[in-house]
Amino acid sequence: MSRLSPLNSPLLLGFDEFERTLERISKAPSDGYPPYNIERTGESRLRITLAVAGFNREDLDIELEDSQLMVRGRQTDQEAREYLHRGIATRVFQRSFVLADGVEVTSATLDNGLLHIDVSLPQPERNVRKIEIGCNGSPALDVETKGQAS
């Protein structure tokens, strides 16, 4: 039995890549660690904040591959210690975010156990085209474009 996609409508054309991205997101494991916030910091700016207490800058890795932002963390305990009680475990994590086309990562900072990743959103460009209607089975050749960047 095949799964029905919400984008499987004859009125939605060209959303194949978006549908594959949604499928990839739904299959990704999510254990909830590290917790994160996404906040709007301006009209076209967002900030992703991950709670990574106990991680140093060297323990964290941020990569952007195509439209996927990957944040990985691996704590290393360099000193041999004898614990009487160990309640703070060293963890390995991987958290991914799928970014829309045109979204740019502008900076990343680690401050008091919070990793802040700032991104800027693209400004939508309005594109209006007038399509001429041909006659007698011949398509019209003139297409007028308005509002498009040169």
LOVEX-737588 format. One record per residue: x, z, y of N, C-alpha, C in turn; residue number from 0; residue in three letters. Coordinates in pm, 1 decimal. Layout:
N
n.x X&n.z Z&n.y Y&ca.x X&ca.z Z&ca.y Y&c.x X&c.z Z&c.y Y&pos NUM&code Ala;
...
% end
This chain:
150
n.x 83.5&n.z 0.0&n.y -117.5&ca.x 0.0&ca.z 0.0&ca.y 0.0&c.x 88.4&c.z 0.0&c.y 124.4&pos 0&code Met;
n.x 69.5&n.z -92.0&n.y 213.2&ca.x 151.4&ca.z -98.4&ca.y 334.1&c.x 87.0&c.z -14.7&c.y 443.7&pos 1&code Ser;
n.x 171.7&n.z 40.3&n.y 527.5&ca.x 126.5&ca.z 125.6&ca.y 636.4&c.x 85.6&c.z 38.9&c.y 753.7&pos 2&code Arg;
n.x -27.5&n.z 69.7&n.y 814.6&ca.x -74.0&ca.z -5.1&ca.y 930.4&c.x -3.1&c.z 43.7&c.y 1055.6&pos 3&code Leu;
n.x 45.3&n.z -47.1&n.y 1131.5&ca.x 116.7&ca.z -13.4&ca.y 1254.0&c.x 19.1&c.z -9.7&c.y 1370.9&pos 4&code Ser;
n.x 40.6&n.z 82.5&n.y 1466.3&ca.x -45.1&ca.z 82.7&ca.y 1584.5&c.x -23.1&c.z -40.7&c.y 1671.7&pos 5&code Pro;
n.x 87.8&n.z -110.5&n.y 1649.1&ca.x 117.6&ca.z -230.8&ca.y 1727.3&c.x 77.4&c.z -357.8&c.y 1652.0&pos 6&code Leu;
n.x -2.8&n.z -343.2&n.y 1547.3&ca.x -42.0&ca.z -456.5&ca.y 1464.3&c.x -170.0&c.z -519.3&c.y 1518.1&pos 7&code Asn;
n.x -172.5&n.z -549.1&n.y 1645.1&ca.x -287.6&ca.z -610.1&ca.y 1708.5&c.x -249.8&c.z -750.7&c.y 1753.4&pos 8&code Ser;
n.x -340.1&n.z -846.1&n.y 1740.2&ca.x -309.0&ca.z -981.9&ca.y 1787.3&c.x -291.7&c.z -989.0&c.y 1938.8&pos 9&code Pro;
n.x -330.0&n.z -884.1&n.y 2010.1&ca.x -315.1&ca.z -883.2&ca.y 2155.8&c.x -179.5&c.z -830.6&c.y 2200.7&pos 10&code Leu;
n.x -102.3&n.z -771.8&n.y 2108.8&ca.x 30.2&ca.z -718.2&ca.y 2141.2&c.x 134.7&c.z -809.0&c.y 2078.1&pos 11&code Leu;
n.x 194.3&n.z -893.6&n.y 2157.9&ca.x 292.6&ca.z -990.0&ca.y 2108.1&c.x 432.6&c.z -952.0&c.y 2153.7&pos 12&code Leu;
n.x 529.8&n.z -965.1&n.y 2064.0&ca.x 670.0&ca.z -943.4&ca.y 2099.4&c.x 713.6&c.z -798.5&c.y 2098.0&pos 13&code Gly;
n.x 643.7&n.z -711.5&n.y 2028.9&ca.x 679.2&ca.z -570.1&ca.y 2023.8&c.x 747.1&c.z -532.9&c.y 1892.5&pos 14&code Phe;
n.x 805.2&n.z -629.5&n.y 1823.9&ca.x 867.7&ca.z -603.3&ca.y 1694.4&c.x 982.0&c.z -502.8&c.y 1704.6&pos 15&code Asp;
n.x 1068.6&n.z -518.1&n.y 1805.0&ca.x 1181.7&ca.z -426.6&ca.y 1821.4&c.x 1133.1&c.z -285.8&c.y 1851.6&pos 16&code Glu;
n.x 1030.5&n.z -273.3&n.y 1932.9&ca.x 972.4&ca.z -143.1&ca.y 1965.8&c.x 914.6&c.z -77.3&c.y 1840.7&pos 17&code Phe;
n.x 849.5&n.z -156.6&n.y 1757.5&ca.x 791.7&ca.z -105.6&ca.y 1633.6&c.x 900.6&c.z -55.4&c.y 1538.5&pos 18&code Glu;
n.x 1012.2&n.z -127.8&n.y 1529.4&ca.x 1124.5&ca.z -83.4&ca.y 1445.2&c.x 1184.2&c.z 47.0&c.y 1498.0&pos 19&code Arg;
n.x 1192.4&n.z 60.1&n.y 1629.2&ca.x 1244.0&ca.z 182.8&ca.y 1689.1&c.x 1153.0&c.z 300.7&c.y 1656.7&pos 20&code Thr;
n.x 1022.0&n.z 282.9&n.y 1668.4&ca.x 928.1&ca.z 389.4&ca.y 1634.0&c.x 941.2&c.z 429.7&c.y 1488.2&pos 21&code Leu;
n.x 961.3&n.z 332.5&n.y 1401.1&ca.x 977.5&ca.z 361.0&ca.y 1259.2&c.x 1105.0&c.z 441.4&c.y 1234.2&pos 22&code Glu;
n.x 1213.9&n.z 403.7&n.y 1304.0&ca.x 1340.7&ca.z 474.8&ca.y 1288.4&c.x 1328.9&c.z 618.8&c.y 1337.0&pos 23&code Arg;
n.x 1256.9&n.z 639.9&n.y 1446.3&ca.x 1238.7&ca.z 774.3&ca.y 1500.1&c.x 1158.0&c.z 860.0&c.y 1402.8&pos 24&code Ile;
n.x 1054.5&n.z 803.3&n.y 1345.7&ca.x 969.5&ca.z 882.0&ca.y 1256.6&c.x 1041.7&c.z 921.8&c.y 1128.3&pos 25&code Ser;
n.x 1142.5&n.z 846.1&n.y 1087.2&ca.x 1216.8&ca.z 876.9&ca.y 965.3&c.x 1335.3&c.z 970.4&c.y 990.0&pos 26&code Lys;
n.x 1373.1&n.z 990.3&n.y 1117.2&ca.x 1489.4&ca.z 1073.6&ca.y 1149.5&c.x 1459.3&c.z 1219.9&c.y 1120.0&pos 27&code Ala;
n.x 1554.4&n.z 1288.7&n.y 1056.4&ca.x 1531.5&ca.z 1431.5&ca.y 1029.7&c.x 1537.0&c.z 1511.4&c.y 1159.2&pos 28&code Pro;
n.x 1451.5&n.z 1609.0&n.y 1169.3&ca.x 1454.9&ca.z 1693.5&ca.y 1288.7&c.x 1437.5&c.z 1838.2&c.y 1246.0&pos 29&code Ser;
n.x 1546.6&n.z 1914.5&n.y 1252.4&ca.x 1540.1&ca.z 2054.0&ca.y 1213.9&c.x 1518.7&c.z 2144.4&c.y 1335.0&pos 30&code Asp;
n.x 1510.2&n.z 2085.4&n.y 1452.9&ca.x 1484.5&ca.z 2164.5&ca.y 1571.8&c.x 1607.7&c.z 2224.7&c.y 1636.2&pos 31&code Gly;
n.x 1726.3&n.z 2194.8&n.y 1583.7&ca.x 1848.4&ca.z 2250.6&ca.y 1642.1&c.x 1937.6&c.z 2139.5&c.y 1690.9&pos 32&code Tyr;
n.x 1992.1&n.z 2147.0&n.y 1805.4&ca.x 1970.7&ca.z 2250.2&ca.y 1905.1&c.x 1842.6&c.z 2224.4&c.y 1983.7&pos 33&code Pro;
n.x 1781.4&n.z 2328.9&n.y 2037.2&ca.x 1663.2&ca.z 2306.6&ca.y 2120.6&c.x 1703.4&c.z 2232.7&c.y 2247.9&pos 34&code Pro;
n.x 1609.5&n.z 2157.6&n.y 2302.9&ca.x 1641.5&ca.z 2078.8&ca.y 2422.1&c.x 1521.1&c.z 2069.2&c.y 2514.1&pos 35&code Tyr;
n.x 1549.3&n.z 2037.4&n.y 2638.9&ca.x 1447.9&ca.z 2008.6&ca.y 2741.1&c.x 1476.1&c.z 1870.8&c.y 2797.5&pos 36&code Asn;
n.x 1371.7&n.z 1804.7&n.y 2843.2&ca.x 1386.0&ca.z 1681.6&ca.y 2920.4&c.x 1305.8&c.z 1702.9&c.y 3047.6&pos 37&code Ile;
n.x 1374.5&n.z 1689.3&n.y 3160.5&ca.x 1307.2&ca.z 1714.5&ca.y 3288.0&c.x 1332.3&c.z 1599.5&c.y 3385.0&pos 38&code Glu;
n.x 1237.0&n.z 1580.3&n.y 3473.7&ca.x 1251.3&ca.z 1480.4&ca.y 3579.3&c.x 1324.1&c.z 1546.4&c.y 3695.3&pos 39&code Arg;
n.x 1434.5&n.z 1486.5&n.y 3738.2&ca.x 1512.7&ca.z 1543.3&ca.y 3848.1&c.x 1505.3&c.z 1457.6&c.y 3973.6&pos 40&code Thr;
n.x 1432.6&n.z 1350.9&n.y 3969.0&ca.x 1415.2&ca.z 1260.7&ca.y 4082.6&c.x 1317.5&c.z 1152.4&c.y 4042.0&pos 41&code Gly;
n.x 1289.8&n.z 1064.6&n.y 4135.4&ca.x 1193.2&ca.z 958.3&ca.y 4107.6&c.x 1236.7&c.z 869.7&c.y 3991.4&pos 42&code Glu;
n.x 1366.0&n.z 843.5&n.y 3981.3&ca.x 1414.0&ca.z 755.9&ca.y 3873.7&c.x 1528.3&c.z 822.4&c.y 3795.6&pos 43&code Ser;
n.x 1522.9&n.z 956.7&n.y 3784.5&ca.x 1629.9&ca.z 1028.5&ca.y 3715.6&c.x 1570.2&c.z 1132.8&c.y 3621.5&pos 44&code Arg;
n.x 1632.6&n.z 1145.0&n.y 3504.3&ca.x 1594.7&ca.z 1245.7&ca.y 3406.2&c.x 1717.8&c.z 1324.9&c.y 3366.8&pos 45&code Leu;
n.x 1695.9&n.z 1446.2&n.y 3316.2&ca.x 1805.0&ca.z 1528.0&ca.y 3264.7&c.x 1763.8&c.z 1580.1&c.y 3127.2&pos 46&code Arg;
n.x 1850.2&n.z 1555.8&n.y 3029.7&ca.x 1833.6&ca.z 1611.0&ca.y 2896.0&c.x 1925.2&c.z 1732.6&c.y 2889.8&pos 47&code Ile;
n.x 1870.3&n.z 1848.7&n.y 2856.9&ca.x 1948.8&ca.z 1971.5&ca.y 2847.9&c.x 1938.5&c.z 2025.1&c.y 2706.4&pos 48&code Thr;
n.x 2054.2&n.z 2039.9&n.y 2640.8&ca.x 2059.6&ca.z 2094.9&ca.y 2505.8&c.x 2124.0&c.z 2232.9&c.y 2510.3&pos 49&code Leu;
n.x 2065.6&n.z 2328.9&n.y 2438.1&ca.x 2120.7&ca.z 2464.1&ca.y 2430.5&c.x 2226.4&c.z 2466.1&c.y 2320.8&pos 50&code Ala;
n.x 2353.5&n.z 2467.6&n.y 2360.7&ca.x 2465.5&ca.z 2460.1&ca.y 2265.7&c.x 2558.8&c.z 2579.3&c.y 2283.2&pos 51&code Val;
n.x 2500.6&n.z 2699.0&n.y 2288.7&ca.x 2581.0&ca.z 2820.6&ca.y 2306.1&c.x 2682.5&c.z 2832.1&c.y 2193.5&pos 52&code Ala;
n.x 2804.7&n.z 2866.8&n.y 2230.0&ca.x 2911.1&ca.z 2883.7&ca.y 2131.1&c.x 2994.6&c.z 2759.1&c.y 2109.6&pos 53&code Gly;
n.x 2952.7&n.z 2646.3&n.y 2164.8&ca.x 3028.3&ca.z 2522.1&ca.y 2150.7&c.x 3117.9&c.z 2503.1&c.y 2272.7&pos 54&code Phe;
n.x 3241.9&n.z 2462.8&n.y 2248.4&ca.x 3332.5&ca.z 2422.6&ca.y 2355.5&c.x 3313.9&c.z 2274.5&c.y 2382.3&pos 55&code Asn;
n.x 3369.8&n.z 2230.1&n.y 2492.2&ca.x 3363.7&ca.z 2088.1&ca.y 2526.0&c.x 3425.4&c.z 2003.2&c.y 2415.4&pos 56&code Arg;
n.x 3532.9&n.z 2054.2&n.y 2353.9&ca.x 3601.6&ca.z 1979.3&ca.y 2247.6&c.x 3519.0&c.z 1971.4&c.y 2119.4&pos 57&code Glu;
n.x 3420.5&n.z 2060.8&n.y 2103.8&ca.x 3335.5&ca.z 2062.5&ca.y 1984.0&c.x 3220.1&c.z 1964.0&c.y 1992.9&pos 58&code Asp;
n.x 3198.8&n.z 1905.6&n.y 2110.5&ca.x 3083.4&ca.z 1818.8&ca.y 2133.4&c.x 3126.4&c.z 1674.1&c.y 2150.0&pos 59&code Leu;
n.x 3040.2&n.z 1584.0&n.y 2104.5&ca.x 3067.6&ca.z 1441.3&ca.y 2115.8&c.x 2937.3&c.z 1372.1&c.y 2155.1&pos 60&code Asp;
n.x 2944.1&n.z 1289.0&n.y 2258.5&ca.x 2827.5&ca.z 1212.7&ca.y 2304.0&c.x 2863.1&c.z 1065.8&c.y 2295.4&pos 61&code Ile;
n.x 2779.3&n.z 988.0&n.y 2225.5&ca.x 2801.1&ca.z 843.8&ca.y 2212.7&c.x 2672.6&c.z 770.1&c.y 2244.2&pos 62&code Glu;
n.x 2687.4&n.z 654.5&n.y 2305.5&ca.x 2574.1&ca.z 566.7&ca.y 2332.0&c.x 2599.9&c.z 437.4&c.y 2256.8&pos 63&code Leu;
n.x 2519.0&n.z 410.7&n.y 2156.7&ca.x 2533.0&ca.z 289.1&ca.y 2078.1&c.x 2403.7&c.z 210.2&c.y 2090.9&pos 64&code Glu;
n.x 2414.5&n.z 93.3&n.y 2152.7&ca.x 2297.4&ca.z 12.0&ca.y 2186.4&c.x 2201.9&c.z 97.8&c.y 2268.2&pos 65&code Asp;
n.x 2086.4&n.z 130.9&n.y 2215.3&ca.x 1990.1&ca.z 209.9&ca.y 2292.3&c.x 1975.1&c.z 350.6&c.y 2235.8&pos 66&code Ser;
n.x 2066.7&n.z 392.8&n.y 2149.9&ca.x 2056.7&ca.z 524.5&ca.y 2088.7&c.x 2166.3&c.z 616.8&c.y 2141.7&pos 67&code Gln;
n.x 2123.1&n.z 727.5&n.y 2201.6&ca.x 2214.0&ca.z 830.2&ca.y 2251.6&c.x 2229.5&c.z 934.6&c.y 2142.3&pos 68&code Leu;
n.x 2352.6&n.z 953.4&n.y 2094.2&ca.x 2380.7&ca.z 1048.3&ca.y 1987.0&c.x 2462.7&c.z 1163.7&c.y 2043.2&pos 69&code Met;
n.x 2417.0&n.z 1286.1&n.y 2018.2&ca.x 2490.5&ca.z 1406.1&ca.y 2057.0&c.x 2524.0&c.z 1479.8&c.y 1927.9&pos 70&code Val;
n.x 2653.4&n.z 1502.1&n.y 1905.8&ca.x 2698.7&ca.z 1569.2&ca.y 1783.6&c.x 2779.0&c.z 1692.0&c.y 1822.6&pos 71&code Arg;
n.x 2767.6&n.z 1794.2&n.y 1740.1&ca.x 2844.3&ca.z 1915.4&ca.y 1762.7&c.x 2898.7&c.z 1968.7&c.y 1632.0&pos 72&code Gly;
n.x 3023.7&n.z 2014.7&n.y 1637.2&ca.x 3087.2&ca.z 2075.5&ca.y 1519.9&c.x 3174.5&c.z 2189.2&c.y 1570.5&pos 73&code Arg;
n.x 3134.2&n.z 2311.2&n.y 1536.6&ca.x 3212.7&ca.z 2427.4&ca.y 1576.5&c.x 3324.7&c.z 2447.3&c.y 1476.5&pos 74&code Gln;
n.x 3440.1&n.z 2478.8&n.y 1529.6&ca.x 3554.9&ca.z 2505.7&ca.y 1443.5&c.x 3602.7&c.z 2647.2&c.y 1470.1&pos 75&code Thr;
n.x 3620.3&n.z 2719.5&n.y 1364.9&ca.x 3669.7&ca.z 2856.7&ca.y 1374.8&c.x 3817.8&c.z 2852.2&c.y 1337.8&pos 76&code Asp;
n.x 3903.5&n.z 2843.9&n.y 1439.7&ca.x 4046.1&ca.z 2827.4&ca.y 1413.6&c.x 4112.7&c.z 2955.3&c.y 1365.4&pos 77&code Gln;
n.x 4057.9&n.z 3068.2&n.y 1399.6&ca.x 4121.4&ca.z 3194.4&ca.y 1362.4&c.x 4061.5&c.z 3246.4&c.y 1232.5&pos 78&code Glu;
n.x 4147.4&n.z 3297.9&n.y 1147.8&ca.x 4099.0&ca.z 3363.3&ca.y 1026.4&c.x 4051.2&c.z 3501.6&c.y 1066.5&pos 79&code Ala;
n.x 3922.4&n.z 3526.9&n.y 1046.4&ca.x 3864.9&ca.z 3654.3&ca.y 1087.5&c.x 3800.5&c.z 3722.7&c.y 968.4&pos 80&code Arg;
n.x 3799.5&n.z 3852.3&n.y 974.4&ca.x 3731.0&ca.z 3930.4&ca.y 871.8&c.x 3603.7&c.z 3985.3&c.y 934.8&pos 81&code Glu;
n.x 3489.6&n.z 3933.2&n.y 891.9&ca.x 3361.9&ca.z 3973.2&ca.y 947.9&c.x 3304.7&c.z 4089.9&c.y 867.7&pos 82&code Tyr;
n.x 3256.8&n.z 4191.6&n.y 935.9&ca.x 3181.2&ca.z 4298.3&ca.y 871.9&c.x 3034.4&c.z 4257.4&c.y 859.7&pos 83&code Leu;
n.x 2989.1&n.z 4180.2&n.y 957.8&ca.x 2855.7&ca.z 4118.3&ca.y 954.5&c.x 2866.0&c.z 3985.7&c.y 1026.3&pos 84&code His;
n.x 2814.6&n.z 3882.9&n.y 967.0&ca.x 2819.0&ca.z 3752.0&ca.y 1031.6&c.x 2676.9&c.z 3701.1&c.y 1050.4&pos 85&code Arg;
n.x 2627.2&n.z 3714.5&n.y 1173.0&ca.x 2492.4&ca.z 3670.4&ca.y 1206.5&c.x 2491.0&c.z 3544.7&c.y 1290.9&pos 86&code Gly;
n.x 2607.5&n.z 3509.7&n.y 1346.6&ca.x 2618.5&ca.z 3387.7&ca.y 1427.9&c.x 2693.5&c.z 3286.2&c.y 1343.5&pos 87&code Ile;
n.x 2620.1&n.z 3191.7&n.y 1291.3&ca.x 2681.4&ca.z 3092.5&ca.y 1203.8&c.x 2737.5&c.z 2976.8&c.y 1285.3&pos 88&code Ala;
n.x 2846.2&n.z 2921.4&n.y 1237.8&ca.x 2895.1&ca.z 2797.7&ca.y 1298.8&c.x 2811.5&c.z 2686.2&c.y 1239.8&pos 89&code Thr;
n.x 2770.3&n.z 2594.6&n.y 1323.5&ca.x 2678.8&ca.z 2489.7&ca.y 1280.5&c.x 2733.0&c.z 2353.1&c.y 1314.7&pos 90&code Arg;
n.x 2684.4&n.z 2259.2&n.y 1240.4&ca.x 2705.9&ca.z 2118.3&ca.y 1269.9&c.x 2569.0&c.z 2062.5&c.y 1303.7&pos 91&code Val;
n.x 2560.9&n.z 1983.3&n.y 1409.8&ca.x 2431.6&ca.z 1923.3&ca.y 1442.8&c.x 2450.9&c.z 1780.7&c.y 1490.0&pos 92&code Phe;
n.x 2341.0&n.z 1707.9&n.y 1482.7&ca.x 2334.9&ca.z 1572.8&ca.y 1536.9&c.x 2194.6&c.z 1553.5&c.y 1591.8&pos 93&code Gln;
n.x 2185.9&n.z 1521.3&n.y 1719.6&ca.x 2056.1&ca.z 1499.8&ca.y 1784.9&c.x 2060.9&c.z 1361.2&c.y 1847.4&pos 94&code Arg;
n.x 1958.2&n.z 1281.6&n.y 1824.0&ca.x 1958.4&ca.z 1146.8&ca.y 1880.7&c.x 1835.6&c.z 1125.4&c.y 1967.2&pos 95&code Ser;
n.x 1855.0&n.z 1043.8&n.y 2069.5&ca.x 1749.4&ca.z 1006.3&ca.y 2162.4&c.x 1752.6&c.z 854.7&c.y 2174.5&pos 96&code Phe;
n.x 1638.6&n.z 790.5&n.y 2166.0&ca.x 1631.5&ca.z 646.1&ca.y 2183.6&c.x 1597.5&c.z 619.4&c.y 2329.6&pos 97&code Val;
n.x 1683.0&n.z 542.7&n.y 2395.5&ca.x 1665.7&ca.z 512.4&ca.y 2537.1&c.x 1605.6&c.z 373.4&c.y 2553.9&pos 98&code Leu;
n.x 1520.1&n.z 359.0&n.y 2651.5&ca.x 1460.1&ca.z 229.5&ca.y 2680.9&c.x 1565.3&c.z 137.2&c.y 2741.7&pos 99&code Ala;
n.x 1537.8&n.z 8.0&n.y 2739.5&ca.x 1628.2&ca.z -89.0&ca.y 2800.3&c.x 1647.4&c.z -56.7&c.y 2947.8&pos 100&code Asp;
n.x 1770.1&n.z -62.8&n.y 2992.2&ca.x 1800.9&ca.z -40.7&ca.y 3132.3&c.x 1829.6&c.z 104.1&c.y 3168.4&pos 101&code Gly;
n.x 1801.3&n.z 197.7&n.y 3079.7&ca.x 1830.9&ca.z 338.5&ca.y 3107.9&c.x 1981.8&c.z 358.4&c.y 3096.1&pos 102&code Val;
n.x 2040.6&n.z 422.2&n.y 3195.1&ca.x 2185.5&ca.z 442.7&ca.y 3196.6&c.x 2218.2&c.z 591.3&c.y 3195.1&pos 103&code Glu;
n.x 2316.8&n.z 629.7&n.y 3114.2&ca.x 2366.7&ca.z 766.6&ca.y 3115.0&c.x 2466.3&c.z 775.2&c.y 3229.9&pos 104&code Val;
n.x 2441.4&n.z 866.6&n.y 3323.8&ca.x 2526.3&ca.z 874.4&ca.y 3442.6&c.x 2630.5&c.z 985.1&c.y 3435.3&pos 105&code Thr;
n.x 2598.5&n.z 1096.6&n.y 3366.7&ca.x 2696.4&ca.z 1204.9&ca.y 3356.7&c.x 2656.4&c.z 1301.8&c.y 3246.9&pos 106&code Ser;
n.x 2754.0&n.z 1383.8&n.y 3206.3&ca.x 2730.7&ca.z 1491.2&ca.y 3111.2&c.x 2817.2&c.z 1609.8&c.y 3151.9&pos 107&code Ala;
n.x 2757.5&n.z 1728.7&n.y 3156.5&ca.x 2830.5&ca.z 1849.3&ca.y 3193.0&c.x 2791.4&c.z 1963.3&c.y 3100.0&pos 108&code Thr;
n.x 2887.4&n.z 2051.4&n.y 3074.0&ca.x 2864.2&ca.z 2170.6&ca.y 2993.1&c.x 2876.2&c.z 2290.7&c.y 3085.5&pos 109&code Leu;
n.x 2768.2&n.z 2369.8&n.y 3095.6&ca.x 2765.9&ca.z 2481.4&ca.y 3188.8&c.x 2692.6&c.z 2598.9&c.y 3125.1&pos 110&code Asp;
n.x 2764.8&n.z 2709.1&n.y 3100.2&ca.x 2706.2&ca.z 2831.6&ca.y 3045.6&c.x 2626.2&c.z 2807.7&c.y 2917.3&pos 111&code Asn;
n.x 2680.2&n.z 2728.8&n.y 2826.4&ca.x 2614.8&ca.z 2704.9&ca.y 2699.1&c.x 2505.1&c.z 2600.8&c.y 2701.3&pos 112&code Gly;
n.x 2487.7&n.z 2533.2&n.y 2813.7&ca.x 2388.9&ca.z 2426.2&ca.y 2825.6&c.x 2459.4&c.z 2294.3&c.y 2850.7&pos 113&code Leu;
n.x 2430.5&n.z 2195.2&n.y 2768.6&ca.x 2485.2&ca.z 2060.8&ca.y 2786.5&c.x 2381.6&c.z 1978.9&c.y 2861.4&pos 114&code Leu;
n.x 2417.8&n.z 1933.8&n.y 2981.4&ca.x 2327.6&ca.z 1854.0&ca.y 3064.9&c.x 2371.3&c.z 1708.9&c.y 3058.4&pos 115&code His;
n.x 2279.0&n.z 1620.6&n.y 3023.8&ca.x 2305.2&ca.z 1476.6&ca.y 3021.8&c.x 2207.9&c.z 1413.3&c.y 3119.7&pos 116&code Ile;
n.x 2262.1&n.z 1354.5&n.y 3225.4&ca.x 2178.6&ca.z 1291.9&ca.y 3327.9&c.x 2167.5&c.z 1142.8&c.y 3301.5&pos 117&code Asp;
n.x 2045.3&n.z 1091.7&n.y 3315.1&ca.x 2021.3&ca.z 948.5&ca.y 3295.7&c.x 1941.4&c.z 896.3&c.y 3413.8&pos 118&code Val;
n.x 1961.4&n.z 768.0&n.y 3442.5&ca.x 1884.0&ca.z 704.1&ca.y 3549.4&c.x 1795.1&c.z 597.5&c.y 3486.4&pos 119&code Ser;
n.x 1674.2&n.z 590.3&n.y 3537.0&ca.x 1575.1&ca.z 496.3&ca.y 3486.0&c.x 1577.3&c.z 369.3&c.y 3569.8&pos 120&code Leu;
n.x 1555.6&n.z 255.8&n.y 3507.3&ca.x 1552.9&ca.z 131.6&ca.y 3584.8&c.x 1424.7&c.z 123.9&c.y 3666.9&pos 121&code Pro;
n.x 1435.2&n.z 61.2&n.y 3781.3&ca.x 1317.6&ca.z 38.6&ca.y 3863.7&c.x 1247.8&c.z -87.4&c.y 3812.9&pos 122&code Gln;
n.x 1119.4&n.z -77.8&n.y 3782.6&ca.x 1050.3&ca.z -196.1&ca.y 3730.7&c.x 1044.0&c.z -306.4&c.y 3835.3&pos 123&code Pro;
n.x 1061.2&n.z -426.3&n.y 3788.3&ca.x 1056.4&ca.z -542.4&ca.y 3877.2&c.x 927.1&c.z -616.6&c.y 3850.8&pos 124&code Glu;
n.x 852.7&n.z -638.9&n.y 3953.8&ca.x 725.8&ca.z -709.1&ca.y 3939.3&c.x 751.9&c.z -858.2&c.y 3931.0&pos 125&code Arg;
n.x 691.9&n.z -920.7&n.y 3832.5&ca.x 711.5&ca.z -1063.4&ca.y 3810.3&c.x 574.2&c.z -1128.3&c.y 3797.1&pos 126&code Asn;
n.x 537.1&n.z -1210.3&n.y 3895.6&ca.x 408.0&ca.z -1278.0&ca.y 3895.2&c.x 433.2&c.z -1427.4&c.y 3885.7&pos 127&code Val;
n.x 369.7&n.z -1489.9&n.y 3790.2&ca.x 384.0&ca.z -1635.6&ca.y 3774.6&c.x 247.4&c.z -1700.7&c.y 3774.1&pos 128&code Arg;
n.x 234.9&n.z -1812.8&n.y 3842.2&ca.x 112.4&ca.z -1890.9&ca.y 3839.0&c.x 136.2&c.z -2003.7&c.y 3739.9&pos 129&code Lys;
n.x 50.1&n.z -2013.0&n.y 3642.0&ca.x 61.0&ca.z -2114.6&ca.y 3538.5&c.x -39.9&c.z -2224.5&c.y 3569.4&pos 130&code Ile;
n.x 9.9&n.z -2342.6&n.y 3589.7&ca.x -76.7&ca.z -2457.4&ca.y 3616.6&c.x -143.9&c.z -2502.0&c.y 3487.3&pos 131&code Glu;
n.x -264.1&n.z -2550.1&n.y 3500.3&ca.x -341.6&ca.z -2595.3&ca.y 3385.5&c.x -333.5&c.z -2746.8&c.y 3379.4&pos 132&code Ile;
n.x -292.1&n.z -2798.1&n.y 3263.8&ca.x -282.6&ca.z -2941.8&ca.y 3245.2&c.x -418.3&c.z -3002.0&c.y 3210.2&pos 133&code Gly;
n.x -423.5&n.z -3134.8&n.y 3213.4&ca.x -547.3&ca.z -3206.7&ca.y 3182.5&c.x -525.0&c.z -3301.4&c.y 3065.1&pos 134&code Cys;
n.x -629.9&n.z -3330.3&n.y 2992.7&ca.x -630.1&ca.z -3428.4&ca.y 2884.8&c.x -520.0&c.z -3403.2&c.y 2781.5&pos 135&code Asn;
n.x -498.5&n.z -3278.7&n.y 2745.3&ca.x -400.6&ca.z -3246.4&ca.y 2641.7&c.x -256.7&c.z -3245.8&c.y 2688.1&pos 136&code Gly;
n.x -227.3&n.z -3280.0&n.y 2814.1&ca.x -90.0&ca.z -3278.6&ca.y 2865.6&c.x -67.5&c.z -3148.5&c.y 2941.2&pos 137&code Ser;
n.x 42.0&n.z -3079.1&n.y 2910.1&ca.x 69.4&ca.z -2955.8&ca.y 2984.7&c.x 113.5&c.z -2986.7&c.y 3126.8&pos 138&code Pro;
n.x 83.1&n.z -2898.0&n.y 3218.1&ca.x 128.7&ca.z -2911.2&ca.y 3356.5&c.x 277.7&c.z -2879.8&c.y 3360.6&pos 139&code Ala;
n.x 351.6&n.z -2943.9&n.y 3449.6&ca.x 495.5&ca.z -2924.6&ca.y 3457.2&c.x 535.2&c.z -2822.8&c.y 3562.6&pos 140&code Leu;
n.x 451.1&n.z -2800.0&n.y 3662.4&ca.x 486.8&ca.z -2710.3&ca.y 3771.8&c.x 447.4&c.z -2568.0&c.y 3738.3&pos 141&code Asp;
n.x 544.5&n.z -2478.4&n.y 3743.7&ca.x 519.7&ca.z -2335.2&ca.y 3728.7&c.x 579.1&c.z -2268.2&c.y 3849.8&pos 142&code Val;
n.x 495.8&n.z -2197.4&n.y 3924.9&ca.x 539.9&ca.z -2131.4&ca.y 4046.9&c.x 569.2&c.z -1985.3&c.y 4016.1&pos 143&code Glu;
n.x 684.2&n.z -1934.0&n.y 4059.2&ca.x 721.8&ca.z -1795.9&ca.y 4034.9&c.x 730.4&c.z -1721.2&c.y 4167.0&pos 144&code Thr;
n.x 669.8&n.z -1600.1&n.y 4169.7&ca.x 671.9&ca.z -1517.4&ca.y 4291.2&c.x 729.9&c.z -1381.5&c.y 4255.8&pos 145&code Lys;
n.x 803.9&n.z -1324.0&n.y 4346.3&ca.x 851.8&ca.z -1186.9&ca.y 4331.1&c.x 965.9&c.z -1170.5&c.y 4233.2&pos 146&code Gly;
n.x 1023.2&n.z -1275.7&n.y 4186.0&ca.x 1132.5&ca.z -1266.6&ca.y 4090.0&c.x 1264.7&c.z -1266.3&c.y 4163.5&pos 147&code Gln;
n.x 1359.8&n.z -1184.3&n.y 4115.7&ca.x 1491.3&ca.z -1178.1&ca.y 4178.9&c.x 1565.4&c.z -1309.3&c.y 4159.7&pos 148&code Ala;
n.x 1636.7&n.z -1349.3&n.y 4262.9&ca.x 1710.4&ca.z -1476.3&ca.y 4255.1&c.x 1839.1&c.z -1460.0&c.y 4181.4&pos 149&code Ser;
% end
